[in-house]
Amino acid sequence: MKYEMKPLFEKRMKTLLPDKKDFDRFNKIVHEKPRRFIRCNTLKISTEDLLKRLNKRWRVVQPYKDHPEIIVIESILGPGELGNSIEHLLGYYYVQEISSMLPLLSLKPKPGEFILDLCSSPGSKTTQMAAMMKNEGTIIANDLKLDRIKILAANLERCGVTNTIVTRNDGVGLCNRISKTDFKFDKILLDVPCSGEGTLRGSPKTFKIWNLKVVKKLSREQKKLFAFAVKCLKVGGEIIYSTCTHSPEENEAVVDFALKNFPLKIEKVILPLKCRPGIKEWGEEKFDKDVEDCCRIYPQDNDSEGFFISKFKLVEEIK
């Protein structure tokens, strides 16, 4: 079934993409199925050994030479084929869209660090984080709903992750309790629940359920979550704020809120694919000029899903 954009959503996207050819490319690609990306789980197998196994049944390519763990399956796949392979069941790879891998490529977690993944289920980024840390250090992987926690725990076990503590808490409540202790994290991943405008290719029902009231409600919740999370970060520590949506209310508006209310320095996001800078205004709202250092990922630029990534460093203690 093919869904079409709601008129208001289309109007907003045309404002974000004022060039007609650019918008037309966007409108075309969001109705196409996304490429099939997987990420080699280096906790269990080397990229070379995984490729030897996969090449026996599929045509695979590595599009980013600096990130050989990122693999595209170019063969035509049957329903459930990627998820039912023996390599997947053994945890040798994670089915993960390229945009979803980008926040960790920017955060650059290292072995031995203490990291908070506040909205972690289903675990794609948590398992990626653990692999980059070589299972050394500690990850607190938090989510709220029990059914999502079960999925997270299953993926951590399948992928051989041993450096992660799973918690089931409201993100605001958890951060509020942590902030009252002396414990601070080296890094925080805040990949927040959002309106999902960037997932139209993989989840076409987003066309149907999109609602501006929900966007504005989520924006308020995202600001609150950021305000509590940043208090758990050590001075000099880094926090990634990311979404899989295009709406400025959930992206630049949250970044602007963070810069105006906390002693943060925004860091330029540099990634191995085409990024567009954050926008400096939306409607009557003008944002801090540094939002340009954020990264907007549009599907027509990289044959991917859509995403937004921002990176901050805490420069002094929050009083």
ChimeraX attribute file (.defattr): number of C-alpha atoms within 10 A of each C-alpha:
attribute: neighborCount
match mode: 1-to-1
recipient: residues
	/A:1	4
	/A:2	7
	/A:3	12
	/A:4	14
	/A:5	15
	/A:6	13
	/A:7	9
	/A:8	12
	/A:9	16
	/A:10	14
	/A:11	13
	/A:12	15
	/A:13	17
	/A:14	17
	/A:15	13
	/A:16	15
	/A:17	15
	/A:18	12
	/A:19	10
	/A:20	10
	/A:21	10
	/A:22	14
	/A:23	18
	/A:24	13
	/A:25	13
	/A:26	19
	/A:27	18
	/A:28	12
	/A:29	19
	/A:30	25
	/A:31	15
	/A:32	13
	/A:33	15
	/A:34	18
	/A:35	16
	/A:36	19
	/A:37	23
	/A:38	22
	/A:39	22
	/A:40	27
	/A:41	25
	/A:42	20
	/A:43	21
	/A:44	17
	/A:45	15
	/A:46	14
	/A:47	19
	/A:48	11
	/A:49	11
	/A:50	18
	/A:51	19
	/A:52	10
	/A:53	11
	/A:54	14
	/A:55	12
	/A:56	9
	/A:57	9
	/A:58	14
	/A:59	13
	/A:60	18
	/A:61	15
	/A:62	16
	/A:63	14
	/A:64	12
	/A:65	9
	/A:66	9
	/A:67	12
	/A:68	15
	/A:69	21
	/A:70	22
	/A:71	24
	/A:72	18
	/A:73	18
	/A:74	13
	/A:75	11
	/A:76	10
	/A:77	11
	/A:78	7
	/A:79	8
	/A:80	8
	/A:81	10
	/A:82	19
	/A:83	13
	/A:84	10
	/A:85	11
	/A:86	10
	/A:87	16
	/A:88	19
	/A:89	15
	/A:90	13
	/A:91	20
	/A:92	23
	/A:93	26
	/A:94	24
	/A:95	15
	/A:96	18
	/A:97	22
	/A:98	22
	/A:99	23
	/A:100	21
	/A:101	18
	/A:102	22
	/A:103	25
	/A:104	16
	/A:105	17
	/A:106	19
	/A:107	20
	/A:108	13
	/A:109	24
	/A:110	19
	/A:111	15
	/A:112	15
	/A:113	15
	/A:114	20
	/A:115	27
	/A:116	27
	/A:117	24
	/A:118	28
	/A:119	21
	/A:120	25
	/A:121	23
	/A:122	19
	/A:123	23
	/A:124	19
	/A:125	23
	/A:126	28
	/A:127	27
	/A:128	25
	/A:129	27
	/A:130	28
	/A:131	23
	/A:132	19
	/A:133	20
	/A:134	18
	/A:135	20
	/A:136	18
	/A:137	17
	/A:138	19
	/A:139	28
	/A:140	19
	/A:141	24
	/A:142	26
	/A:143	22
	/A:144	16
	/A:145	12
	/A:146	11
	/A:147	11
	/A:148	17
	/A:149	21
	/A:150	13
	/A:151	13
	/A:152	23
	/A:153	19
	/A:154	13
	/A:155	21
	/A:156	22
	/A:157	13
	/A:158	18
	/A:159	25
	/A:160	19
	/A:161	24
	/A:162	17
	/A:163	18
	/A:164	24
	/A:165	13
	/A:166	17
	/A:167	16
	/A:168	15
	/A:169	16
	/A:170	16
	/A:171	22
	/A:172	17
	/A:173	13
	/A:174	17
	/A:175	22
	/A:176	17
	/A:177	11
	/A:178	18
	/A:179	17
	/A:180	10
	/A:181	9
	/A:182	8
	/A:183	11
	/A:184	19
	/A:185	23
	/A:186	19
	/A:187	27
	/A:188	27
	/A:189	26
	/A:190	25
	/A:191	21
	/A:192	20
	/A:193	16
	/A:194	22
	/A:195	24
	/A:196	20
	/A:197	22
	/A:198	25
	/A:199	24
	/A:200	24
	/A:201	21
	/A:202	17
	/A:203	14
	/A:204	19
	/A:205	15
	/A:206	19
	/A:207	20
	/A:208	11
	/A:209	11
	/A:210	17
	/A:211	14
	/A:212	13
	/A:213	9
	/A:214	12
	/A:215	20
	/A:216	15
	/A:217	14
	/A:218	18
	/A:219	22
	/A:220	14
	/A:221	18
	/A:222	22
	/A:223	19
	/A:224	15
	/A:225	20
	/A:226	21
	/A:227	19
	/A:228	19
	/A:229	25
	/A:230	27
	/A:231	21
	/A:232	26
	/A:233	26
	/A:234	21
	/A:235	18
	/A:236	15
	/A:237	20
	/A:238	26
	/A:239	27
	/A:240	22
	/A:241	22
	/A:242	25
	/A:243	27
	/A:244	26
	/A:245	25
	/A:246	24
	/A:247	25
	/A:248	21
	/A:249	20
	/A:250	27
	/A:251	29
	/A:252	29
	/A:253	24
	/A:254	24
	/A:255	27
	/A:256	18
	/A:257	16
	/A:258	19
	/A:259	18
	/A:260	12
	/A:261	10
	/A:262	17
	/A:263	18
	/A:264	23
	/A:265	17
	/A:266	22
	/A:267	18
	/A:268	18
	/A:269	22
	/A:270	15
	/A:271	12
	/A:272	13
	/A:273	13
	/A:274	12
	/A:275	19
	/A:276	14
	/A:277	16
	/A:278	23
	/A:279	22
	/A:280	17
	/A:281	15
	/A:282	16
	/A:283	7
	/A:284	6
	/A:285	9
	/A:286	13
	/A:287	21
	/A:288	16
	/A:289	12
	/A:290	19
	/A:291	24
	/A:292	19
	/A:293	19
	/A:294	27
	/A:295	25
	/A:296	25
	/A:297	26
	/A:298	23
	/A:299	23
	/A:300	18
	/A:301	17
	/A:302	14
	/A:303	16
	/A:304	25
	/A:305	27
	/A:306	26
	/A:307	26
	/A:308	30
	/A:309	28
	/A:310	28
	/A:311	23
	/A:312	26
	/A:313	20
	/A:314	20
	/A:315	15
	/A:316	14
	/A:317	13
	/A:318	15
	/A:319	6
